[in-house]
Structures are given as C-alpha cells and as structure tokens.
Amino acid sequence: MQVNILKDLSEVANYNLENFPLYARKGLLSSYPNYSALCHWHPDLEFNYVINGEMDFYVAGKTLTIHAGECIFVNSNLLHYGYSLKKKECEMICILISPALFNVYSYINDKYLVNFVNNDAIDTFIMSKNIPYEASVINSIINIYELLNNYAAGNEIKAITEMWNILYLLSTNLKVENNKDKVINYERESLTKMIAYIEKTYMHECNIKNIATMGQVCRNKCFEIFKKHFHTTPSTFVMMYRLKKSIDLFNSNMSLTEIAYACGFCSASHYAKCFKDYYKISPKEYRNKLNN
C-alpha cells in the first residue's frame, strides 16, 4: 500500500477506480520503512482490518493495538499511522470511504453523516467479530475489498451497497450525539500545524523554536505534545521524518550524498549514522535491498 503525502500531511488516496472515491487495498506492515507508516490525515473514513499478525495504531493522541480478526475505525481528518515497535508482521485490508459518497441525499447527510464525521466522541475504536453488528461491518469491509480487486461489471454498485450497510450499522449501534457545537481541540490543532511545518521545512533548518511558534505554543508545551503523541522529542521526530523521506528517493538517480542534503542532513556521514542507528542497516544496504 502506497501512502502519498502532501505538504500539509494530508494523504492523496489512490482510489481503485477513477472518479469513484472508494479505496480498498491489501498490504503488509513490513512494506513500510521500519514497520511504520508516515503520520498523515485525510477526509476519508478509514477502516483497517487485520488478517494476520497485529499492529499498533496511533490516532490523534491515542495508541491502540489491533489483533488478527479485529478492525480499527478512524474518523475523518485525524492524524494517524500504523506501526510496530517490535517489528511484528501484519497483513491488513485498508478501506477508505470518501464522505462525498454519502452526500447523495441531503436528508441522510443531515440526519446521520453530519453527526458522525469528525465527531470527537467517535474518533476511533476497535471492532471485533465477537459483537454481531461489528462482525457485519467487518464482513462488509472484506466484501468491498473483494469487489474492487476482483472487478466485474456492476461491482461498484455492490460496493456502494456494502458501504451504506456500514453506515447503517454504525449509525444505529453507536451513540452519536449532536456534533454541531463541537469543542475545538486546540492541542490537536497545534500538533497538526507543527507537523505540517516540519513537512514543509524538513529539507532545510527546522529548529524547535520555529516548530513551537508554528503550533502557537511555548517550547516546553511543544516537547510535552510530541512526548504525549509520539513518545519522542520534536528533534527526534524531525530526524525520523527526514530518514523516511530519504527512502522515497532511493529509486531516483540521486547519490546518497545528494539524498542526504536534499532531506536536510548536514553531511552524508551524519545521515549514514542516523540511518544505521534507526534502521540497523546502512542506507547503501537498504537501497540495494530495495532494488533487488
């Protein structure tokens, strides 16, 4: 599964069919560098069903673990990513549903979708097959994957039917309160602004003072937020982000020295040291491994 991230950390979903905003792909966690996807967000509703293994999942300040047979829901526009600190393999199905697909009927949108999308009360949760309605949601997710990856005429219509079934099951079984008077989560907004700033400036100097300023918080609060959400410091987050972006350039014709400077490292030797410390393999070895 390929994640395409824009400058504001939003993801561009590569939908299965052109002009049909429904994404359904199967993937392995090991396909991501160091068993960790990049932190990102998108307006789509996301469902990740674990087929085999397990995966840790960060969503807007919460860290959850998903096991085989379970599925995590991630609401619209929330920072999130999947990872495994223990580097355990995980095979998963990822479904992204654009809220635009539900906007066919204003009545349905006003009565159900408005109170569901972006609702902090249901930002994320894990479903299992032990609860009947959750098992039905998981079954619909699997069906959507099969329909869009084993294409036949009319499968889009069947996939939409499964999509509506998911909305019905969640809307009728979850306690969804009125979302019109939503309280702004200022810490979440600060974090989003700081990470967006890092994405825009990682190839240049990206110091803590400027990161905190962009988040409209003091230096201490900046450290507190990164520690709470990512269990690391802002400087280490920047370093990890630069390393992951450097891997995106391994398929280019650029030398490792050129890649190091392009991703904001002060020298090729410093880049090589950081890379080996983090990935336990040299950038040259990693690049050769990718190309083989």
C-alpha positions as CSV (number, residue, x, y, z in Angstrom):
1,M,0.0,0.0,0.0
2,Q,1.5,3.3,-1.1
3,V,0.9,6.5,1.0
4,N,1.1,9.7,-0.9
5,I,1.5,12.7,1.4
6,L,1.0,16.3,0.5
7,K,2.7,19.4,2.1
8,D,0.0,19.7,4.8
9,L,0.4,15.9,5.7
10,S,-2.9,15.1,4.0
11,E,-2.9,11.8,2.1
12,V,-3.9,11.5,-1.5
13,A,-5.8,8.2,-1.8
14,N,-5.2,6.3,-5.0
15,Y,-8.7,5.0,-5.4
16,N,-9.2,1.7,-7.2
17,L,-11.3,3.2,-9.9
18,E,-11.1,6.7,-11.4
19,N,-13.9,9.1,-10.3
20,F,-15.1,6.5,-7.7
21,P,-13.8,7.6,-4.3
22,L,-13.5,4.2,-2.6
23,Y,-10.2,2.7,-1.8
24,A,-9.6,-1.0,-1.0
25,R,-6.1,-2.5,-0.8
26,K,-4.3,-5.3,1.0
27,G,-0.8,-4.8,2.4
28,L,1.9,-5.8,4.8
29,L,3.3,-3.6,7.6
30,S,6.8,-4.7,6.6
31,S,6.4,-2.8,3.3
32,Y,6.8,0.4,5.3
33,P,10.3,1.5,6.5
34,N,11.0,0.3,10.0
35,Y,7.5,-1.2,10.1
36,S,6.0,2.3,10.4
37,A,3.8,4.4,8.1
38,L,4.1,8.2,7.9
39,C,1.8,10.2,10.1
40,H,-0.9,11.6,7.9
41,W,-4.6,12.5,7.7
42,H,-7.3,12.6,5.0
43,P,-11.0,13.4,4.8
44,D,-11.9,9.8,4.1
45,L,-13.3,7.4,6.7
46,E,-10.7,4.7,7.3
47,F,-11.1,1.0,8.2
48,N,-8.1,-1.3,8.8
49,Y,-8.9,-5.0,9.2
50,V,-6.1,-7.2,10.4
51,I,-6.0,-10.5,8.6
52,N,-2.8,-11.9,10.3
53,G,-0.5,-10.6,13.0
54,E,-1.0,-7.4,14.9
55,M,-0.4,-3.7,14.6
56,D,-0.1,-0.7,16.9
57,F,-2.1,2.3,15.7
58,Y,-1.8,5.9,16.6
59,V,-4.9,8.1,16.2
60,A,-5.0,11.7,17.5
61,G,-3.2,11.1,20.8
62,K,-4.5,7.5,21.3
63,T,-2.4,4.4,20.8
64,L,-4.3,1.1,20.3
65,T,-3.2,-2.4,19.4
66,I,-5.2,-4.3,16.7
67,H,-5.0,-8.1,16.6
68,A,-5.9,-10.6,13.9
69,G,-9.7,-10.6,13.2
70,E,-10.1,-7.0,14.5
71,C,-10.7,-3.8,12.7
72,I,-10.0,-0.2,13.6
73,F,-12.1,2.7,12.5
74,V,-10.5,6.2,12.0
75,N,-12.8,9.2,11.6
76,S,-12.2,11.9,9.1
77,N,-9.3,14.4,9.3
78,L,-7.4,12.8,12.2
79,L,-3.7,12.4,12.3
80,H,-2.9,8.6,12.4
81,Y,-0.5,5.9,11.3
82,G,0.1,2.2,11.9
83,Y,3.4,0.8,13.2
84,S,5.1,-1.9,15.2
85,L,7.9,-1.1,17.6
86,K,8.6,-4.8,17.9
87,K,8.7,-5.1,14.1
88,K,6.0,-7.7,14.0
89,E,4.4,-8.5,10.7
90,C,0.9,-7.6,10.0
91,E,-1.3,-8.3,6.9
92,M,-4.2,-6.0,6.6
93,I,-7.0,-4.7,4.4
94,C,-7.4,-1.0,4.3
95,I,-10.6,0.7,3.2
96,L,-11.0,4.4,2.6
97,I,-14.6,5.8,2.1
98,S,-15.0,9.4,0.9
99,P,-17.8,11.1,2.8
100,A,-18.8,12.5,-0.6
101,L,-20.2,9.2,-1.5
102,F,-22.9,9.6,1.2
103,N,-23.9,13.1,0.1
104,V,-26.3,11.9,-2.5
105,Y,-29.3,12.6,-0.2
106,S,-29.2,15.8,1.9
107,Y,-31.7,14.2,4.4
108,I,-29.3,11.3,5.1
109,N,-26.4,13.7,5.3
110,D,-28.1,16.0,7.8
111,K,-29.6,13.3,10.0
112,Y,-26.7,10.8,10.1
113,L,-23.5,11.8,8.4
114,V,-23.1,15.3,9.9
115,N,-23.2,13.9,13.5
116,F,-20.8,11.1,12.6
117,V,-18.0,12.5,10.5
118,N,-15.4,14.5,12.6
119,N,-17.2,13.7,15.8
120,D,-14.6,13.6,18.7
121,A,-16.8,11.2,20.6
122,I,-16.2,8.5,18.0
123,D,-12.8,9.5,16.6
124,T,-11.5,5.9,16.7
125,F,-12.5,2.5,18.1
126,I,-11.7,-1.2,17.5
127,M,-14.3,-3.7,16.2
128,S,-14.2,-7.5,16.6
129,K,-16.2,-10.5,15.3
130,N,-17.5,-11.2,18.8
131,I,-20.1,-8.5,18.6
132,P,-22.7,-9.2,15.9
133,Y,-23.1,-5.8,14.3
134,E,-19.3,-5.3,14.4
135,A,-18.8,-8.7,12.7
136,S,-21.3,-7.5,10.0
137,V,-19.2,-4.3,9.5
138,I,-16.0,-6.4,9.1
139,N,-17.8,-8.6,6.6
140,S,-18.8,-5.6,4.5
141,I,-15.2,-4.4,4.6
142,I,-13.9,-7.7,3.3
143,N,-16.7,-7.7,0.6
144,I,-15.7,-4.2,-0.6
145,Y,-12.1,-5.4,-0.9
146,E,-13.1,-8.4,-2.9
147,L,-15.5,-6.5,-5.2
148,L,-13.0,-3.8,-6.1
149,N,-10.0,-6.1,-6.5
150,N,-11.8,-8.8,-8.5
151,Y,-13.6,-6.5,-10.8
152,A,-16.7,-7.3,-12.8
153,A,-19.3,-5.1,-14.3
154,G,-21.6,-3.8,-11.6
155,N,-19.2,-4.4,-8.7
156,E,-19.2,-0.6,-7.9
157,I,-22.9,-0.8,-7.2
158,K,-22.4,-3.8,-4.9
159,A,-19.6,-2.0,-3.2
160,I,-21.8,1.0,-2.6
161,T,-24.5,-1.3,-1.1
162,E,-21.9,-2.6,1.4
163,M,-20.8,1.0,2.1
164,W,-24.4,2.0,3.0
165,N,-24.7,-1.1,5.2
166,I,-21.6,0.0,7.2
167,L,-23.1,3.5,7.7
168,Y,-26.4,1.9,8.8
169,L,-24.8,-0.5,11.3
170,L,-22.6,2.2,12.8
171,S,-25.3,4.9,13.0
172,T,-27.8,2.6,14.6
173,N,-25.4,0.9,17.1
174,L,-23.2,3.8,18.2
175,K,-24.3,6.6,20.5
176,V,-23.9,9.6,18.2
177,E,-24.5,12.9,19.9
178,N,-25.2,16.2,18.1
179,N,-21.9,17.4,16.7
180,K,-22.8,21.0,15.7
181,D,-21.4,22.5,18.9
182,K,-18.1,20.7,18.6
183,V,-15.4,22.0,21.0
184,I,-12.2,22.7,19.3
185,N,-9.3,20.5,20.4
186,Y,-6.5,23.2,20.5
187,E,-3.7,20.7,21.3
188,R,-4.7,18.6,18.3
189,E,-4.7,21.7,16.1
190,S,-1.3,22.7,17.4
191,L,0.1,19.3,16.6
192,T,-1.3,19.3,13.1
193,K,0.2,22.8,12.5
194,M,3.6,21.8,13.9
195,I,3.8,18.6,11.8
196,A,2.7,20.4,8.7
197,Y,5.5,22.9,9.3
198,I,8.0,20.1,9.7
199,E,6.9,18.5,6.4
200,K,7.3,21.9,4.6
201,T,10.8,22.6,6.0
202,Y,12.4,19.3,6.8
203,M,14.8,19.7,3.9
204,H,16.2,23.0,5.5
205,E,16.8,24.1,9.0
206,C,13.9,23.0,11.2
207,N,14.5,24.1,14.8
208,I,12.4,23.6,17.8
209,K,11.7,27.3,18.3
210,N,10.1,27.6,14.9
211,I,8.2,24.4,15.3
212,A,6.7,25.7,18.6
213,T,5.9,29.0,17.1
214,M,4.0,27.4,14.2
215,G,2.0,25.5,16.8
216,Q,1.4,28.7,18.8
217,V,2.8,27.0,21.9
218,C,5.9,27.6,24.1
219,R,9.0,25.3,23.9
220,N,8.0,23.3,26.9
221,K,4.5,22.7,25.6
222,C,5.9,21.7,22.2
223,F,8.0,19.0,23.9
224,E,5.1,17.9,26.0
225,I,2.8,17.5,23.0
226,F,5.4,15.4,21.0
227,K,6.1,13.3,24.0
228,K,2.4,12.6,24.6
229,H,1.5,11.8,21.0
230,F,4.7,10.3,19.6
231,H,6.7,9.3,22.7
232,T,9.7,11.2,21.4
233,T,11.2,14.8,21.1
234,P,10.5,17.2,18.3
235,S,14.1,16.9,17.2
236,T,14.0,13.1,17.0
237,F,10.6,13.3,15.2
238,V,12.3,15.6,12.5
239,M,15.2,13.2,12.2
240,M,12.9,10.2,11.7
241,Y,10.8,12.1,9.2
242,R,13.9,13.1,7.2
243,L,15.0,9.4,7.2
244,K,11.7,8.2,5.9
245,K,11.6,10.9,3.2
246,S,15.1,9.9,2.1
247,I,13.9,6.4,1.4
248,D,11.4,7.8,-1.0
249,L,14.4,9.0,-3.1
250,F,16.2,5.6,-3.2
251,N,14.6,4.8,-6.6
252,S,15.9,8.0,-8.1
253,N,19.3,8.6,-9.8
254,M,20.5,10.7,-6.9
255,S,23.6,9.7,-4.9
256,L,23.3,9.0,-1.2
257,T,25.2,12.2,-0.6
258,E,22.7,14.2,-2.7
259,I,19.8,12.5,-0.9
260,A,21.3,13.4,2.5
261,Y,21.5,17.1,1.7
262,A,18.1,17.1,0.0
263,C,16.5,15.7,3.2
264,G,18.1,18.3,5.5
265,F,21.1,16.4,6.8
266,C,24.3,18.4,7.4
267,S,26.5,15.8,5.9
268,A,26.5,12.4,4.2
269,S,28.3,10.8,7.2
270,H,25.8,12.2,9.7
271,Y,23.0,10.9,7.5
272,A,24.6,7.4,7.3
273,K,25.0,7.3,11.1
274,C,21.4,8.4,11.8
275,F,20.1,5.9,9.3
276,K,22.0,3.0,10.7
277,D,21.1,3.9,14.3
278,Y,17.4,4.0,13.4
279,Y,17.1,1.2,10.8
280,K,20.0,-1.0,12.0
281,I,21.3,-1.1,8.4
282,S,23.3,1.3,6.3
283,P,21.5,3.4,3.7
284,K,23.5,1.7,0.9
285,E,22.5,-1.7,2.1
286,Y,18.9,-0.6,2.4
287,R,18.9,0.8,-1.1
288,N,20.4,-2.3,-2.6
289,K,17.8,-4.4,-0.8
290,L,15.0,-2.3,-2.3
291,N,16.5,-2.5,-5.8
292,N,16.9,-6.3,-5.6
